[in-house]
Amino acid sequence: MNQTTEPAGQLRLLVVGAAAGMGRWLSEHLFADLPWQRVVLVDTAASTELLATAAGAFGDIPVVTGTLDEVASELAVPGFIVCLAVPDGAARDVLAELDALLPGDAPVIMVGSSFSWALGVLDAVPDRTRVVLHPLMDTGARSLDGQTVCASEVRGGATGWLEEAIVSRGGIYTVLSPERHDTIMTYVLALTHQALLGFVTAVADSGLDLTDELWAARTPLFEALLGLAVSLLEENQELTLAHIQASVDGAAAAQQLAAAAASVSAAATDKDGLVARIAATRDRFSGALFDTVRNTAAATLGAGQSKRATLARVRRLGGLVGLYPTGRPDKLRVGRLVDLTPVHLVLEELLIGPRGQAALLDGPGVRNAKRLGRRNKAVRTRFGIGHVEVLSDAELEVALDAWLAHLRRDIRFLVPESVAGDGVASVVREQRGVGAAYLVSEAVRTGQRAVVIRTEIRADLDLDETIERLRRAVEVAYAWPHGVARPVRAGGLALRYLGPPGTFSENAARQFAVGLAGAGEHDVRIEPADSFDEVLEATRDGGLGVLPITSSASGLVTRSTKALLASDVPVVAGGMVDVAVRFDAYAAAPVVLAELRGAPVFSHPQALAQCTNFVRRWGLEPRPCASTADALGQLLAAGGPAIALASSGAEADHPFVHVVEREIDDLSGSITRFVVVGQPGAFDDHRDGSDPTLRGIVLAPSVAAIAPLVGRGPGFDELLTDPDGNCLWVTSHPVTDLPDGVRDLGVVPWSPRTPVVRPTPG
């Protein structure tokens, strides 16, 4: 805070009457942001809990709460500023007690509706700096923005910091003499109260049923006036209203109101007379003021209708609603509306537990509530509509972040090796429902980085769905590298992959297509194929194909290698796409793994090879399938206990399956590299700085077939094999003089390098 808004020399705050009302409001919306060394909040012995919540507004500033007797020892030191916001009947006695306890340098800010009366009370401490404040808003206001605060002329030392503090928070600070202020309040308060009390008395004495007749047939104007009038009838208001009438000349207000009523009554008997009376009154307003007042009233009427409309819409849609009693945002209630009438609502409360530790008994939150040990049942509570504030959807989301407990989970992410673990954590923190996220560990393998982020997930969210959503967010933020030359053909380009949809091959195809579409150059149509042979045949018509070629977990991909070696379709590779691969185990019913020991396990051969430890641990019987998507379909056809291994998150597209174990890969994450192939001439020349990564790639049925060509001088050579002896040769040397049966796929940007994890020799 800049120097002008600091209470110079006075760095301790004492608020008397801080538990509720205007003392509480000023503490939270004005004083809480000032740089106090210490704060003392005082109220009655019955307000202990309210004082404790009020103290929270001051953050890390030391706060002492209690009755005046309990905090007396805190007040002997100099440097206090006092805010006195107590009922008028108690003001003189409380001020006398304070004067006896506080050093003489403590100025007093008194909250009051009559300046003359309040300054008369403050005359009992003539040696102190003293000022009266009259905030012209109720405690339902959410901030000082646009609100007017009247102040008396300061008696004693300067309090310029107070004006600056109010103005800097959007308030309007107005200094009035006691006489001028109280004359204005004769009309603003005393006359208004009398008019409203007269109106509500006439309504109550009408002989009509207040609920079934008058309220049921209300107009927006009647509703607004009656609502304002009824607010004056609340308990504990009587003495305050009586004090206002006595202190700001209520008798004069009564005479003015009676004269105006008589004038209107006389005019009402004659049509022309009433028209003239209305016109004469209207002419007293300037055009700008008339429009301002009218528009303000329209907005107020609309706000009243808006609350009920919002509640009705939420009830119709069956959604959650958040609300709190007016003036008590610390008493959040969240639930579903089970009844709504013109005057009240019944809420089935689903939020249970204290702030920061609560659970929500709705949807996934029910299961999480058990994890948190919250076994309470939902209760139904009746509220008056006029006594609650309804949160918007955005406000409810913020409130749930603050109130709900968070469940901690360690989540593994697989990202390119160039991505720092802290970068992954920063992406996770930005996602909905994440309370905190920080790096636990990271391990770098060839071409990849396995990152574990300890994440706190909000207790109303499905943990598994949230984890998958976080992984997708990280995948979007940190795309896997790919190096592909631009296809020459720009429009209507077909890209085939081994189907069905939902496979890693489709992910690779989409990643390639999104990259081209993002450049605004190509219109790519993705189509599944039934076999690798069909993928290759589709290139004869000018299309492209995508095939897996290597796996960081198991090496060369056998099936696609054999298809490439056996095919007579002339193809070349235009580049590569890396796809992060994670496998989960699925069953057709929500069972535990122990019930599936020895069962058949369906999946693509490559997936089975990458999850051998899981298969062996549970004694499962491998059943190879055409794809991981096909494996999920086999679960229903099995007719008994069975498991399918498929990509993480597959349950989103296959609602009939259930996860029985997540991340069952032998390694902590793996990458499958795909090649994009087409007819010779299908790809443009490689450019955009890819030269340092260009490598020739050659497939052979055995190492022996190409052994004489490998290692012919300085440069890069790499050989990968599969269990059948097939071989992939990646080289920086020119590829020439290849024997029969060997396929040259051309030169591609093989970047960053072949992602293969090799076991350490024993």
Secondary structure, DSSP 8 states (H G I E B T S, - for coil): --GGGS-TT--EEEEET-SSHHHHHHHHHTGGGS--SEEEEE--GGGHHHHHHHHGGGTTS-EEEE-TTTTGGGGGSS-EEEEE---GGGHHHHHHHHHHHS-TT--EEEE-S-HHHHHHHHTTSTTS-EEEEEESS-TT--SSTT-EEEE---BSS--HHHHHHHHHTT-EEEE--HHHHHHHHIIIIIIHHHHHHHHHHHHHTSSS-IIIIIITT--HHHHHHHHHHHHTTSTT-HHHHHHHHHHTTHHHHHHHHHHHHHHHHHHHTSHHHHHHHHHHHHTTS-HHHHHHHHHHHHHHHHHHHHHHHHHHHHHHHT--EEEEETT-TTS-EEEEEEEE-SSEEEEEE-EESSTTTBEE-STHHHHHHHHTT-----EEEEEEGGGEEE--HHHHHHHHHHHB-EEEEEEEEEE-TTS-HHHHHHHHHTSTTEEEEEEEEEEEETTEEEEEEEEEEETTS-HHHHHHHHHHHHHHHS---EEE--BS--SSEEEEEESSTTSHHHHHHHHHHHHHHHTT---EEEEEESSHHHHHHGGGGT-EEEEEEEETTTEE-HHHHHHHHH--S--EEEEEEEEEE-EEEEESSS--GGGGTT-EEEE-HHHHHHTHHHHHHTT-EEEE-S-HHHHHHHHHHH-SS-EEEEETTGGGT-TT-EEEES---SSS-EEEEEEEEESTT-B----SS-GGGEEEEEEES-STTTGGGTT-SSS-EEEEE-TT--EEEEESS------TT-EEEEEEE--S----------
